[in-house]
C-alpha cells in the first residue's frame, strides 16, 4: 500500500498473452472511491477458454479491500470454470488476504427461509400463528389460575416484597397522569353534554352526564388505556429483557415456577390498584365537569346535589367490576407477551408492541361485553 | 507511518465514575502493527480503559493521541475522521439483531463509501469469507452460534479496512478451540492488513499467543503496574503481582 501522490481511476483490462490470459490492474483501488464493476472481464475470463489467469500489477497504485473483493469473485469464477488462478503477480498482502478468504470453504446449506408477510398470509402461516397464540394465551391463563390456587393454599413462591414494589410502581407512580387525563375527560364529557342540554335550558343535567359517564364508563376505560400503555408495556419489556438475559431460565432451573414468582405479583398488584385508580379517576372527572359547568351558570351546590342524586352505588360497582377485569386483561397481556418473548433486542420491541395492542383491543372487547351484560341485567 | 512507529499514545489518563477513581495516571504507547493486550484481574477497569480509548467515555484528566492527534481535543469532525479508521468488536458481538449478517456488514459501507448495492454485496461476501462465514449472508444473528456472532462482529468491524482493531474480550464465552481459531484469525488479519490490534482480555493463553505488547492494570492500587511484551514481563517484571498473574499460564500448561 504505497502512498500515491494524485488519485488515479481504477481500471482492469484483460489481455491474452500466449497460453494464459492476464488481467492488467491499474490505478487506485479504494473502497472510499469505488471502481469498475468488472462484470464483463469476469465473464470473459471464464468464456475465453484459457486455462490460466495471471495478473499484471505494474501500474497498480493504492489498494484495499475493493481490489481483494474483485480477486475473491474472480477466484470463485475461476474455480467454477476450471481455470487456474496464478496469484504470483499480485501484491503479497493481497495474496495473503485472498488465501485467508478461501481458507474456510463456503457452506452448502441454504439459509433458513424468511418469507415476507404477505407470503406468510397466503400460506396461512399468520392465521395458524394467531390460532396458536390464542391457544397459548389460554394455557397461560390456566397456569395463572393454578398458581393462584397454590397461592391461596400458601404454597406459592410469590414474594410479598415484589408485590409491594409493583403496587408502588403501578399505583402512586401513576397518579399524576391519571389525574391529568381524568380531569380532561370530565371536561370533554361536560362540553359534549352542554351543547345538547343548553338547547332545553337543562345545563344542570351536565352533572348527571359527567357523573354517570365517568363512573360507569370513562373512568375505568381511560385508566385502563393509561395502564396498558404505562404498566402493560413495562411488564412486557421487563420480562422480555429477563428472557433475553436468561434470567427466566435461571428462575426455572432454581425450581421456582416463573408464573408464581414473576407473573403473580404483577397481576395482583395491578388488579388491586385498578379499582382504586378508577374510583379516583371518577372523582377527578366530576371535578373537571364541575369546572365546565360553573362556567355555564350552574352553581357549585346545584352540581353537587345533582351528582349525588345521579351517581348511585350500583353505578359505582359496575365501574369497579370493569376495573378489576381490565386489570386482569392488561396484566395477562403484558406478562404473556414478556414471557413468550424471543431472545433478541428486536423481540423485546415486538413483545412490548404486542402487549399494548392486545391489551387495548381486549379492553374494548371486554368493555362492550360488560355493557351488553349490564343492559340485559338492567343494571 | 511504518511498523514500529507510535500509533496510539495514552498520556496521563485518569478514569473516574463520579467520585470513584477507576485507574489513575495511565501512560503507555501502542506501536503500529502491535497486538496490544490490556490485562488485569476482574473489575480493574480494562473495558473502561477501552471505552476511554474509543471515546465512548470522557477521561477525568489526560488524553489519548492517535498518530499524534489528540482525540479529546479534536472537534466533532476530527473525532469522526479518527473513528472511521477504527474497527470495534464488542463483547457479545454487538450485531444488530433485526438485520441479517449481510446487512450488518453492509451498513458501514453504505454509510461511508460511494459503492452501489451490487459492489457492496461483493465486498460483504468477501469480508464474511475472510472471517470464515462464507454463505452466511442471509442468516440473522440469533440463528448462528456465539463464536460465529463474534466473527460476524469482526467482519463488520473490518468492513472499512480500519487501521486499528479494538476487541473487548474476544474469547469470553468461547470454547478453547474457537477461542484459538479467533486468535489465529486476529493474527492473520494483523499480518495481511497491517493493522494495529488492541485487545482487552484476561485469557492467559491468548495473551501469550498473540500479544507482543501490553499494559497491566491493578485493581488494588488503581493504576498500571507495568507495560511491555507479556513474555518478558512474565520473567522480568519489577512487580511480583504481574509476574504471578502471568506465571499462572505455566501451571495451566499452555
Boltz contact constraints between the chains, C-beta under 6 A:
constraints:
  - contact:
      token1: [A, 31]
      token2: [B, 113]
      max_distance: 6.0
  - contact:
      token1: [A, 32]
      token2: [B, 113]
      max_distance: 6.0
  - contact:
      token1: [A, 34]
      token2: [B, 114]
      max_distance: 6.0
  - contact:
      token1: [A, 34]
      token2: [B, 115]
      max_distance: 6.0
  - contact:
      token1: [A, 64]
      token2: [B, 161]
      max_distance: 6.0
  - contact:
      token1: [A, 65]
      token2: [B, 161]
      max_distance: 6.0
  - contact:
      token1: [A, 69]
      token2: [B, 122]
      max_distance: 6.0
  - contact:
      token1: [A, 69]
      token2: [B, 123]
      max_distance: 6.0
  - contact:
      token1: [A, 69]
      token2: [B, 126]
      max_distance: 6.0
  - contact:
      token1: [A, 72]
      token2: [B, 126]
      max_distance: 6.0
  - contact:
      token1: [A, 73]
      token2: [B, 122]
      max_distance: 6.0
  - contact:
      token1: [A, 93]
      token2: [B, 192]
      max_distance: 6.0
  - contact:
      token1: [A, 96]
      token2: [B, 192]
      max_distance: 6.0
  - contact:
      token1: [A, 97]
      token2: [B, 192]
      max_distance: 6.0
  - contact:
      token1: [A, 100]
      token2: [B, 130]
      max_distance: 6.0
  - contact:
      token1: [A, 100]
      token2: [B, 188]
      max_distance: 6.0
  - contact:
      token1: [A, 100]
      token2: [B, 192]
      max_distance: 6.0
  - contact:
      token1: [A, 101]
      token2: [B, 126]
      max_distance: 6.0
  - contact:
      token1: [A, 101]
      token2: [B, 129]
      max_distance: 6.0
  - contact:
      token1: [A, 101]
      token2: [B, 130]
      max_distance: 6.0
  - contact:
      token1: [A, 104]
      token2: [B, 132]
      max_distance: 6.0
  - contact:
      token1: [A, 106]
      token2: [B, 134]
      max_distance: 6.0
  - contact:
      token1: [A, 106]
      token2: [B, 135]
      max_distance: 6.0
  - contact:
      token1: [A, 107]
      token2: [B, 135]
      max_distance: 6.0
  - contact:
      token1: [A, 111]
      token2: [B, 138]
      max_distance: 6.0
  - contact:
      token1: [A, 111]
      token2: [B, 139]
      max_distance: 6.0
  - contact:
      token1: [A, 112]
      token2: [B, 143]
      max_distance: 6.0
  - contact:
      token1: [A, 344]
      token2: [B, 97]
      max_distance: 6.0
  - contact:
      token1: [A, 344]
      token2: [B, 142]
      max_distance: 6.0
  - contact:
      token1: [A, 345]
      token2: [B, 97]
      max_distance: 6.0
  - contact:
      token1: [A, 346]
      token2: [B, 97]
      max_distance: 6.0
  - contact:
      token1: [A, 346]
      token2: [B, 98]
      max_distance: 6.0
